[in-house]
């Protein structure tokens, strides 16, 4: 099979605990592009937070952001699935009543009502500068693509679970981790039905590429819909067992350039 598109997760796949892209992975992706194969990122990260990665790799195509809620190249949107404005309002009311730290994202901005340790992680590691605003009425002023909950303690985890139970019928939740912050859970909160797999289907249709001609690499449980839908699914060696179970191939871990190893095995 000749693959025409390579889809790559970021945290835990392309970027490891040191926060950098290895020279081997960077060169492998350059070779993929020189071979005429497209490269798209697929991540729970906000679009703006991916710019340093996109620039470092000199990628010029479309990418999947916000865990599948947006497919864009920054000038054109292929697919978007924002959160219903009424649900945004209800979520804000609930988090205020229960003292839960909530993040909100539009296609280009990151909103918080107050800064804390989590906003510092976003600023320093993800290159996201928060906009501190009163959330009152924000559902009327902004198109909210994603919400976020960040936990690093049992108390915070209990609050996140309380929020999830409250909105499990109207929102989709997925948990992601960065190897750079092993004790921190990032919970992506998007519209019900959103997934990386659904976003990839929209992207592949736009590019007129059959899903059978797509290769995808990932490590997180939010990558399962993506890996389950492509012609060649590769799980990182650091992926949990449920991710490895849906993969056709398991490569090395992120800190041993598993991405480059898989690319050299199947594309180059």
C-alpha positions as CSV (number, residue, x, y, z in Angstrom):
1,X,0.0,0.0,0.0
2,X,1.3,3.5,-0.9
3,X,0.3,5.9,1.9
4,X,-0.4,9.5,0.9
5,X,-0.9,11.1,4.3
6,X,0.8,10.6,7.7
7,X,-1.1,11.8,10.7
8,X,1.0,12.4,13.9
9,X,-0.1,13.0,17.5
10,X,2.1,15.5,19.4
11,X,2.5,14.8,23.1
12,X,3.9,11.4,23.9
13,X,4.4,10.7,20.2
14,X,6.4,13.6,18.7
15,X,7.4,15.3,21.9
16,X,8.7,13.5,25.0
17,X,9.5,14.3,28.5
18,X,12.2,16.8,27.6
19,X,9.7,18.9,25.6
20,X,11.7,18.6,22.4
21,X,11.4,16.9,19.0
22,X,14.4,14.6,18.4
23,X,16.6,15.2,15.4
24,X,15.8,11.7,14.2
25,X,12.0,12.4,14.2
26,X,12.4,15.8,12.6
27,X,14.6,14.4,9.8
28,X,12.2,11.5,9.2
29,X,9.3,13.8,8.8
30,X,11.3,16.0,6.4
31,X,12.1,12.8,4.3
32,X,8.4,11.9,4.3
33,X,7.5,15.3,2.9
34,X,10.3,15.1,0.3
35,X,8.8,11.8,-0.7
36,X,5.5,13.6,-1.6
37,X,3.6,12.3,1.4
38,X,1.5,14.9,3.4
39,X,2.0,15.3,7.1
40,X,-0.8,16.5,9.4
41,X,-0.6,16.9,13.2
42,X,-3.5,15.5,15.3
43,X,-3.6,16.8,18.9
44,X,-5.7,17.8,21.8
45,X,-3.7,21.0,21.9
46,X,-5.1,24.4,20.9
47,X,-4.2,25.5,17.4
48,X,-2.1,28.5,18.6
49,X,-0.1,26.2,20.9
50,X,1.0,24.1,17.9
51,X,2.6,26.9,16.0
52,X,6.1,26.4,17.3
53,X,5.9,22.7,16.3
54,X,4.5,23.5,12.9
55,X,7.2,26.1,12.3
56,X,10.0,23.8,13.5
57,X,8.8,21.0,11.1
58,X,8.0,23.5,8.3
59,X,4.6,22.0,7.9
60,X,2.2,23.8,5.5
61,X,-0.9,21.6,5.4
62,X,-4.0,21.1,7.5
63,X,-4.0,19.9,11.1
64,X,-6.4,18.4,13.6
65,X,-6.6,20.5,16.8
66,X,-8.7,20.5,20.0
67,X,-9.0,16.7,20.0
68,X,-10.8,16.7,16.7
69,X,-13.1,19.8,17.2
70,X,-11.2,21.8,14.5
71,X,-9.4,21.0,11.3
72,X,-7.6,24.0,9.8
73,X,-4.5,25.4,8.2
74,X,-5.0,28.7,10.1
75,X,-6.4,30.5,7.0
76,X,-9.1,28.0,6.1
77,X,-11.3,25.7,8.2
78,X,-12.1,22.3,6.8
79,X,-14.2,21.2,9.8
80,X,-15.3,22.7,13.1
81,X,-17.6,21.4,15.8
82,X,-17.9,24.1,18.6
83,X,-19.6,23.5,21.9
84,X,-23.2,24.6,22.0
85,X,-23.5,28.1,23.5
86,X,-26.2,26.9,26.0
87,X,-23.9,24.1,27.3
88,X,-21.0,26.6,27.7
89,X,-23.3,28.8,29.8
90,X,-24.3,25.8,32.0
91,X,-20.7,24.7,32.3
92,X,-19.6,28.1,33.5
93,X,-22.4,28.2,36.1
94,X,-21.6,24.7,37.4
95,X,-17.8,25.4,37.7
96,X,-18.5,28.6,39.6
97,X,-20.8,26.9,42.0
98,X,-18.3,24.1,42.6
99,X,-15.1,26.0,42.6
100,X,-13.7,24.2,39.5
101,X,-11.0,25.7,37.4
102,X,-12.2,25.9,33.8
103,X,-10.4,26.8,30.6
104,X,-12.2,27.8,27.4
105,X,-10.8,28.0,23.9
106,X,-11.9,29.7,20.7
107,X,-10.1,28.9,17.5
108,X,-7.4,31.4,18.3
109,X,-7.6,32.3,22.0
110,X,-7.3,30.7,25.4
111,X,-9.6,32.1,28.1
112,X,-9.5,31.8,31.9
113,X,-11.2,33.7,34.7
114,X,-8.1,33.5,36.9
115,X,-4.5,32.4,36.6
116,X,-3.0,29.5,38.6
117,X,-0.3,26.8,38.2
118,X,-2.0,25.4,35.2
119,X,-1.9,28.6,33.2
120,X,1.9,28.7,33.9
121,X,2.2,25.2,32.2
122,X,0.2,26.5,29.2
123,X,2.4,29.6,29.0
124,X,5.8,27.9,29.4
125,X,5.3,24.6,27.7
126,X,2.5,25.0,25.2
127,X,3.3,28.6,24.3
128,X,-0.3,29.7,25.1
129,X,-0.8,33.1,26.7
130,X,-4.1,33.2,28.6
131,X,-6.7,35.9,28.2
132,X,-8.1,36.6,31.7
133,X,-11.7,37.6,31.3
134,X,-15.0,37.4,33.2
135,X,-16.8,34.4,31.6
136,X,-20.2,36.0,32.0
137,X,-21.8,36.2,28.6
138,X,-18.7,34.7,26.8
139,X,-21.0,32.2,25.1
140,X,-22.6,35.1,23.2
141,X,-19.3,36.8,22.3
142,X,-17.1,33.8,21.4
143,X,-17.4,30.5,19.5
144,X,-16.0,28.1,22.1
145,X,-14.3,25.1,20.5
146,X,-13.0,23.4,23.6
147,X,-13.0,23.5,27.3
148,X,-10.3,22.2,29.5
149,X,-9.9,20.8,33.1
150,X,-6.4,20.3,34.6
151,X,-5.8,18.2,37.6
152,X,-2.8,17.4,39.7
153,X,-4.3,16.3,43.1
154,X,-7.0,14.0,44.3
155,X,-9.2,17.0,45.3
156,X,-8.9,18.4,41.7
157,X,-9.5,15.0,40.2
158,X,-12.7,14.6,42.3
159,X,-14.0,18.0,41.0
160,X,-13.2,17.0,37.4
161,X,-15.2,13.7,37.9
162,X,-18.1,15.7,39.3
163,X,-18.1,17.9,36.2
164,X,-17.9,14.9,33.9
165,X,-20.9,13.2,35.6
166,X,-22.9,16.4,35.3
167,X,-22.2,16.9,31.6
168,X,-21.7,13.3,30.3
169,X,-24.8,13.5,28.2
170,X,-23.9,16.8,26.5
171,X,-20.1,16.8,26.3
172,X,-17.3,14.5,25.3
173,X,-14.3,14.0,27.6
174,X,-10.9,12.6,26.9
175,X,-7.8,12.6,29.1
176,X,-4.4,13.4,27.8
177,X,-1.0,13.6,29.4
178,X,2.3,15.1,28.5
179,X,5.5,13.2,29.3
180,X,6.9,16.5,30.5
181,X,4.3,16.7,33.3
182,X,3.7,13.0,34.4
183,X,1.6,14.0,37.4
184,X,-0.8,16.2,35.6
185,X,-4.0,15.1,33.8
186,X,-5.3,17.4,31.0
187,X,-9.0,16.7,30.3
188,X,-10.2,17.8,27.0
189,X,-13.9,18.9,26.9
190,X,-15.5,19.1,23.5
191,X,-18.9,18.8,21.9
192,X,-20.6,15.4,22.0
193,X,-19.6,13.2,19.1
194,X,-16.2,15.0,18.5
195,X,-13.2,12.7,17.9
196,X,-9.9,12.7,16.1
197,X,-11.3,9.9,13.9
198,X,-14.3,12.0,12.8
199,X,-12.0,15.0,12.1
200,X,-9.6,12.9,10.1
201,X,-12.5,11.6,8.0
202,X,-13.4,15.2,7.2
203,X,-9.8,16.0,6.4
204,X,-9.2,13.0,4.2
205,X,-12.5,13.8,2.3
206,X,-11.3,17.3,1.7
207,X,-7.9,16.1,0.4
208,X,-9.6,13.3,-1.6
209,X,-7.4,10.7,0.1
210,X,-9.0,7.3,1.0
211,X,-8.7,6.4,4.7
212,X,-6.9,3.2,3.6
213,X,-4.1,5.4,2.3
214,X,-3.6,7.1,5.6
215,X,-1.0,6.1,8.2
216,X,-1.4,7.4,11.8
217,X,0.8,7.3,14.9
218,X,-0.4,8.0,18.4
219,X,0.0,7.1,22.1
220,X,-3.1,8.2,24.0
221,X,-6.6,6.9,24.5
222,X,-7.9,9.9,22.6
223,X,-6.0,8.5,19.6
224,X,-8.1,5.3,19.5
225,X,-10.8,6.7,17.1
226,X,-8.0,7.9,14.9
227,X,-6.0,4.7,14.9
228,X,-9.2,2.6,14.4
229,X,-10.0,4.3,11.1
230,X,-6.8,4.3,9.1
231,X,-5.1,2.0,6.7
232,X,-2.0,1.7,9.0
233,X,-2.2,2.4,12.7
234,X,1.0,2.6,14.7
235,X,1.0,2.8,18.6
236,X,4.0,4.2,20.4
237,X,5.9,1.9,22.8
238,X,4.8,4.2,25.7
239,X,1.1,3.9,24.8
240,X,-1.3,2.1,27.2
241,X,-2.4,-1.4,26.3
242,X,-5.9,-0.3,25.1
243,X,-4.2,1.9,22.4
244,X,-1.8,-0.9,21.4
245,X,-4.7,-3.2,21.0
246,X,-6.1,-1.2,18.1
247,X,-2.8,-0.8,16.3
248,X,-1.3,-2.7,13.4
249,X,2.2,-2.1,14.6
250,X,3.9,-1.0,17.9
251,X,7.0,1.1,17.6
252,X,9.6,2.3,20.1
253,X,8.7,4.8,22.8
254,X,8.8,8.6,22.3
255,X,12.2,9.1,24.0
256,X,13.7,6.6,21.6
257,X,12.3,8.2,18.4
258,X,9.6,5.7,17.8
259,X,8.1,8.0,15.3
260,X,11.2,7.9,13.1
261,X,11.5,4.1,13.5
262,X,7.9,3.6,12.2
263,X,8.3,6.1,9.4
264,X,11.5,4.4,8.2
265,X,9.8,1.0,8.5
266,X,6.7,1.8,6.4
267,X,7.2,5.0,4.4
268,X,10.9,5.5,3.5
